[in-house]
Amino acid sequence: MAKRETNSKEVDLITIRFAGDSGDGMQLTGNQFTTNSALFGNDIATLPDFPAEIRAPQGTLAGVSSFQLQFSNQDIHTPGDKLDVLVAMNPAALRVNIDDLKPNGMIIANTANYTNKNFNLASYETDPLEDGTLDSYKLIKVNMNELVNTALENVDLPSKMKSRSTNMFALGILYWIYERELDSTIEFLNQKFKSKPAIIEANTIALKAGYNYGDTIEAIRTTYRVSQAKLNKGTYRNIMGNECLTLGLIAAANKAKLDLFFGGYPITPASDILHILSKYKNYGIKTFQAEDEIAGICSVLGAAFAGDLAITASSGPGIALKGEAMGLGIITELPIVIINIQRGGPSTGLPTKTEQSDLNQAMYGRNGECPAVVIAAQSASDCFDTAFEACKIALEFMVPVVLLSDGYIANGSEPWKLPELDKLPEIKTKIIKKSKDEKFLPYKRDEKTLAREWGLPGTPGLEHRIGGLEKAAVSGNVSYEADNHDYMVKLRQEKIDVIADFIPELEVYGNPKGELLVLSWGGTYGACRAAVQKANENNMPVSHINLKYINPFPKNLAEILLKFNKILIPEINLGQLSTIIRSKFLIDTLNFNRVSGKPYTTTDIYEKIEQIIEES
């Protein structure tokens, strides 16, 4: 059949959200469109959103799962604000997501699920597809279940299995609207289900049926094309934050010429790190799924004592349990990396939603004066560099390092330029084979870094004691002397402070001084940078810096802050970084806080900037 003539329109960027029940395959569908866009050469950013309820009842608001992506021919920093297209597989998905759709945006609804039962579950009194509430949108009503069952009538599968291909039908429609080839998804299906040819056949047919349906439906008269982005030369892959972080750990172990040991306990959204690392045994990586969080970090301390690059990962509740053992790592001065993939709290909180509320925990969540290095990843692709840097600092300065990420970064994805491994900096450990002194002094220090030497157990002449009681300044023997304790407390803080001499200074995006500076950290980076770019385009005097290093701060932070009349700090908490900045530098800040389980959008930040500038 000849392809129906349509208008083809070139656009710069598009934002799509797939939404339905957690069993509707929205995450897989979104990932396939993302992979397709990455292979095509678009810049992309994604936002998967999972229901907090495990197996929430079908059709309920609590059970809605969604996947949002923005793809563009330009450099982008966020998964988008208002949606161009919403794929709503049931009324609950429509109810939860409709407010995020642009006026005149497109809704693709699977009418098979728009039943009286599902209307009640989604708190609709009437059918929203028929009662006029969607008149300001471009509504495409499709009985996907019926069309899929018709297309698969000759495939030898139960009807329930056939219905699971409906998400591929929806994907096919989107591929047609945005002029995409089907090859990448067909290849994926052949690899994923290579032992189940009937499932491959069903999903492939459903995908092509959706594509062909788009070509026949009169309601869609325009297709859209987003051309390739101009990215720096190199080899790219689409990658999620947790996977990128894991590769950074592996690269650091390689550069340090150490085995990597990971000890941890599964917890959302950090579990992927354990799962991914367990696949790399051939790289000298050892993974241990402990019986609880305490056992996980204690195993890591043992591995660090024995000379491994030692890593643990968790989320806020698990980090709370690790607190005492983190203090043991700090007083024994062992190089460990503690990864916190932050989620909504307190307690169990919102396990599948994002938050930045563990900064105070990372800074102060241990007994006694117990300072640790704290650094934060700013995006999915930045996780590699941040993980590598966390390991480098831990090994070269003999300190525990807390690496903060969050659910948005961990599960989001974007193009990542593969680094040239031979150009990564070397990591020089403090491991020694023999002592320069007649007797090994485990707390004797390097004059510049204040790092102690790393004497491994079993090495002749390097016998020493280690433990949680206070140490004498050089010998490492147990000491209860008041003056010694005062000295060691201040020395452990100085060990952290001196690292500021070895980390990069901040660079200001925009004017180096002026009316307003937006100060971000972690996952708010993308929305803040995009909002400041937009503000600059509209001639607003706004600049931006993002903090990767939080303890210690970069040396020039105070100098930068003092050059601006106002400092805006957006955070997905109640102002934790703002409190630290105020107390340390004695300057006022403007807080912008929202703790909704969702990341900021560019519009959120831009409107706040606009308000501040207008008031000025």
Backbone hydrogen bonds, N-H to C=O, Kabsch-Sander energy under -0.5 kcal/mol:
donor,donor_aa,acceptor,acceptor_aa,energy
7,N,221,R,-2.5
9,K,7,N,-0.5
9,K,223,T,-2.7
11,V,225,R,-2.3
14,I,71,F,-2.1
16,I,69,L,-2.5
17,R,85,V,-1.9
18,F,67,F,-2.6
19,A,87,V,-2.5
20,G,65,S,-2.3
22,S,63,G,-1.0
24,D,21,D,-2.2
29,T,25,G,-2.3
30,G,26,M,-2.7
31,N,27,Q,-2.4
32,Q,28,L,-2.1
33,F,29,T,-2.0
34,T,30,G,-2.2
35,T,31,N,-2.8
36,N,32,Q,-2.3
37,S,33,F,-2.3
38,A,34,T,-2.5
39,L,35,T,-2.6
40,F,36,N,-1.8
41,G,37,S,-1.3
42,N,37,S,-2.4
43,D,72,S,-2.3
45,A,70,Q,-1.7
46,T,413,S,-1.3
47,L,68,Q,-3.0
49,D,66,S,-3.1
50,F,352,T,-0.6
53,E,62,A,-0.6
55,R,53,E,-0.6
56,A,53,E,-0.8
60,T,57,P,-1.6
61,L,121,L,-0.6
63,G,60,T,-0.8
64,V,61,L,-1.3
65,S,20,G,-3.3
66,S,49,D,-2.7
67,F,18,F,-2.2
68,Q,47,L,-1.9
69,L,16,I,-2.4
70,Q,45,A,-2.5
71,F,14,I,-2.1
72,S,43,D,-2.3
73,N,12,D,-2.2
76,I,74,Q,-0.6
83,L,100,D,-3.0
84,D,15,T,-2.7
85,V,15,T,-1.7
86,L,106,M,-2.7
87,V,17,R,-2.8
88,A,86,L,-0.8
88,A,108,I,-2.0
89,M,19,A,-2.6
89,M,87,V,-0.7
94,L,90,N,-1.7
95,R,91,P,-2.8
96,V,92,A,-2.5
97,N,93,A,-1.4
98,I,94,L,-2.2
100,D,97,N,-1.8
101,L,98,I,-1.7
102,K,83,L,-2.6
104,N,136,S,-2.3
105,G,102,K,-2.5
106,M,84,D,-2.8
107,I,138,K,-2.6
108,I,86,L,-2.5
109,A,107,I,-0.6
109,A,140,I,-2.5
110,N,88,A,-1.4
111,T,109,A,-1.2
111,T,142,V,-1.7
113,N,110,N,-1.9
114,Y,111,T,-1.4
115,T,113,N,-1.7
119,F,115,T,-2.4
120,N,116,N,-2.2
121,L,117,K,-2.0
122,A,118,N,-1.7
123,S,120,N,-1.4
124,Y,119,F,-3.2
125,E,123,S,-0.5
130,E,127,D,-1.6
131,D,127,D,-1.8
135,D,132,G,-1.5
137,Y,134,L,-1.8
138,K,105,G,-2.9
139,L,137,Y,-1.0
140,I,107,I,-3.4
140,I,138,K,-0.5
141,K,139,L,-0.6
142,V,109,A,-2.7
142,V,140,I,-0.6
144,M,142,V,-1.7
147,L,143,N,-2.1
148,V,144,M,-2.8
149,N,145,N,-2.5
150,T,146,E,-2.1
151,A,147,L,-2.2
152,L,148,V,-1.9
153,E,150,T,-1.2
155,V,152,L,-2.0
157,L,155,V,-2.0
162,K,158,P,-2.0
163,S,159,S,-2.1
164,R,160,K,-0.7
164,R,161,M,-0.6
165,S,162,K,-2.1
166,T,163,S,-1.6
168,M,165,S,-0.9
169,F,165,S,-1.3
170,A,166,T,-2.1
171,L,167,N,-2.1
172,G,168,M,-2.3
173,I,169,F,-1.8
174,L,170,A,-1.8
175,Y,171,L,-2.5
176,W,172,G,-1.9
177,I,173,I,-2.4
178,Y,174,L,-2.1
179,E,176,W,-1.4
180,R,175,Y,-3.1
185,T,182,L,-0.6
186,I,182,L,-2.1
187,E,183,D,-2.6
188,F,184,S,-1.9
189,L,185,T,-2.6
190,N,186,I,-2.1
191,Q,187,E,-1.7
192,K,188,F,-3.0
193,F,189,L,-2.2
194,K,191,Q,-0.9
196,K,193,F,-2.6
199,I,196,K,-0.7
200,I,196,K,-1.8
201,E,197,P,-2.6
202,A,198,A,-2.5
203,N,199,I,-2.4
204,T,200,I,-2.3
205,I,201,E,-2.5
206,A,202,A,-2.4
207,L,203,N,-2.3
208,K,204,T,-2.4
209,A,205,I,-2.6
210,G,206,A,-2.3
211,Y,207,L,-2.0
212,N,208,K,-2.8
213,Y,209,A,-2.4
214,G,210,G,-2.0
215,D,211,Y,-1.2
216,T,212,N,-0.7
216,T,213,Y,-1.1
217,I,213,Y,-1.9
220,I,217,I,-0.9
221,R,219,A,-0.7
223,T,7,N,-3.2
224,Y,177,I,-3.3
225,R,9,K,-2.6
227,S,225,R,-0.6
229,A,41,G,-2.7
230,K,73,N,-0.7
231,L,229,A,-1.3
236,Y,234,G,-0.5
237,R,416,W,-1.6
239,I,414,E,-2.0
241,G,409,I,-0.9
241,G,412,G,-1.7
242,N,410,A,-2.0
244,C,240,M,-2.5
245,L,241,G,-2.6
246,T,242,N,-2.0
247,L,243,E,-2.1
248,G,244,C,-1.6
249,L,245,L,-1.8
250,I,246,T,-2.1
251,A,247,L,-2.4
252,A,248,G,-2.0
253,A,249,L,-2.2
254,N,250,I,-2.1
255,K,251,A,-2.4
256,A,252,A,-2.2
257,K,253,A,-0.7
257,K,254,N,-0.6
258,L,253,A,-2.3
260,L,284,G,-1.1
261,F,259,D,-0.5
261,F,309,L,-2.7
262,F,286,K,-2.9
263,G,311,I,-2.1
264,G,288,F,-2.2
265,Y,313,A,-0.6
270,A,267,I,-2.2
271,S,267,I,-1.3
273,I,270,A,-1.7
274,L,270,A,-0.6
274,L,271,S,-0.6
275,H,271,S,-2.0
276,I,272,D,-3.2
277,L,273,I,-2.2
278,S,274,L,-1.9
279,K,276,I,-1.6
280,Y,277,L,-2.1
283,Y,280,Y,-1.9
284,G,281,K,-1.7
285,I,280,Y,-0.8
286,K,260,L,-3.0
288,F,262,F,-2.4
290,A,264,G,-2.5
290,A,288,F,-1.0
296,G,292,D,-1.8
297,I,293,E,-2.1
298,C,294,I,-2.2
299,S,295,A,-2.2
300,V,296,G,-1.3
301,L,297,I,-2.0
302,G,298,C,-1.9
303,A,299,S,-2.1
304,A,300,V,-2.5
305,F,301,L,-2.4
306,A,302,G,-1.6
307,G,303,A,-0.5
307,G,304,A,-1.1
308,D,303,A,-2.6
309,L,259,D,-2.8
310,A,308,D,-0.8
310,A,335,P,-0.7
311,I,261,F,-2.8
312,T,337,V,-2.2
314,S,339,I,-2.5
318,G,315,S,-0.8
319,I,315,S,-2.5
320,A,316,G,-2.0
321,L,317,P,-1.2
322,K,318,G,-1.4
323,G,319,I,-0.6
323,G,320,A,-0.9
326,M,322,K,-2.2
327,G,323,G,-1.8
328,L,324,E,-1.5
329,G,325,A,-2.0
330,I,326,M,-1.8
331,I,327,G,-2.4
332,T,328,L,-2.0
333,E,329,G,-0.6
334,L,329,G,-2.0
336,I,334,L,-1.0
337,V,310,A,-2.0
338,I,401,V,-3.1
339,I,312,T,-2.7
339,I,337,V,-0.6
340,N,403,L,-3.0
341,I,314,S,-2.7
341,I,339,I,-0.6
342,Q,340,N,-1.1
342,Q,405,S,-2.0
344,G,350,L,-1.3
344,G,353,K,-1.2
349,G,346,P,-1.0
350,L,344,G,-1.1
353,K,350,L,-1.5
354,T,597,G,-1.7
356,Q,572,I,-2.3
359,L,356,Q,-0.7
362,A,358,D,-2.3
363,M,359,L,-2.3
364,Y,360,N,-3.3
365,G,361,Q,-2.2
366,R,364,Y,-2.1
370,C,368,G,-1.0
373,V,400,P,-1.6
374,V,551,N,-1.9
375,I,402,V,-2.4
376,A,548,K,-2.4
377,A,404,L,-2.3
383,C,379,S,-0.7
383,C,380,A,-0.9
384,F,381,S,-0.7
386,T,382,D,-2.4
387,A,383,C,-2.5
388,F,384,F,-2.5
389,E,385,D,-2.5
390,A,386,T,-2.3
391,C,387,A,-2.1
392,K,388,F,-2.3
393,I,389,E,-2.6
394,A,390,A,-2.2
395,L,391,C,-2.4
396,E,392,K,-2.4
397,F,393,I,-2.1
398,M,394,A,-0.9
399,V,394,A,-1.1
401,V,336,I,-2.4
402,V,373,V,-3.4
403,L,338,I,-2.6
403,L,401,V,-0.6
404,L,375,I,-2.9
404,L,402,V,-0.6
405,S,340,N,-2.6
405,S,403,L,-0.5
407,G,342,Q,-1.9
410,A,406,D,-3.1
411,N,407,G,-2.0
412,G,408,Y,-1.4
414,E,239,I,-1.7
416,W,237,R,-2.5
418,L,235,T,-2.9
418,L,416,W,-0.6
421,L,419,P,-0.8
423,K,420,E,-2.2
424,L,421,L,-1.2
427,I,255,K,-0.8
428,K,426,E,-0.6
429,T,427,I,-0.7
430,K,395,L,-0.5
432,I,454,W,-1.6
440,F,461,G,-0.7
443,Y,474,V,-2.0
444,K,441,L,-1.9
446,D,451,A,-2.2
450,L,446,D,-2.1
453,E,444,K,-0.8
454,W,430,K,-3.0
455,G,453,E,-0.9
456,L,432,I,-0.5
456,L,454,W,-0.6
459,T,456,L,-1.6
462,L,459,T,-2.2
472,A,477,N,-2.9
476,G,472,A,-1.1
479,S,470,E,-2.2
485,H,481,E,-2.3
486,D,482,A,-2.3
487,Y,483,D,-2.2
488,M,484,N,-2.8
489,V,485,H,-2.5
490,K,486,D,-1.8
491,L,487,Y,-2.1
492,R,488,M,-2.6
493,Q,489,V,-1.4
494,E,490,K,-2.3
495,K,491,L,-2.3
496,I,492,R,-1.0
497,D,493,Q,-2.4
498,V,494,E,-2.5
499,I,496,I,-1.2
500,A,497,D,-1.6
501,D,498,V,-1.7
502,F,499,I,-2.3
503,I,499,I,-0.5
503,I,500,A,-0.5
509,Y,544,H,-3.0
510,G,508,V,-0.7
514,G,563,K,-1.8
516,L,541,P,-1.4
517,L,566,K,-2.3
518,V,543,S,-2.9
519,L,517,L,-0.6
519,L,568,L,-3.1
520,S,518,V,-0.6
520,S,545,I,-2.3
522,G,547,L,-0.9
524,T,521,W,-1.3
525,Y,522,G,-1.8
528,C,524,T,-2.2
529,R,525,Y,-3.1
530,A,526,G,-2.4
531,A,527,A,-2.2
532,V,528,C,-2.4
533,Q,529,R,-2.3
534,K,530,A,-2.1
535,A,531,A,-2.4
536,N,532,V,-2.6
537,E,533,Q,-2.1
538,N,534,K,-1.2
539,N,536,N,-1.9
540,M,535,A,-2.6
542,V,540,M,-2.0
543,S,516,L,-2.1
544,H,509,Y,-2.1
545,I,518,V,-2.2
547,L,520,S,-2.8
548,K,546,N,-0.6
550,I,374,V,-2.5
550,I,548,K,-0.6
551,N,374,V,-1.9
551,N,552,P,-0.5
557,L,554,P,-1.6
560,I,556,N,-1.9
561,L,557,L,-2.6
562,L,558,A,-2.0
563,K,560,I,-1.7
564,F,561,L,-1.5
565,N,514,G,-1.9
566,K,515,E,-1.6
568,L,517,L,-2.9
569,I,567,I,-0.5
569,I,590,L,-2.7
571,E,592,F,-2.3
573,N,571,E,-1.1
579,T,575,G,-1.9
580,I,576,Q,-1.7
581,I,577,L,-2.9
582,R,578,S,-2.6
583,S,579,T,-2.2
584,K,580,I,-2.3
585,F,581,I,-2.5
586,L,582,R,-1.7
590,L,567,I,-3.7
591,N,589,T,-0.6
592,F,569,I,-1.7
594,R,571,E,-1.4
605,I,601,T,-1.6
606,Y,602,T,-2.9
607,E,603,T,-2.7
608,K,604,D,-1.4
609,I,605,I,-2.5
610,E,606,Y,-2.9
611,Q,607,E,-2.1
612,I,608,K,-2.2
613,I,609,I,-2.6
614,E,610,E,-2.4
615,E,611,Q,-2.1
616,S,612,I,-1.7
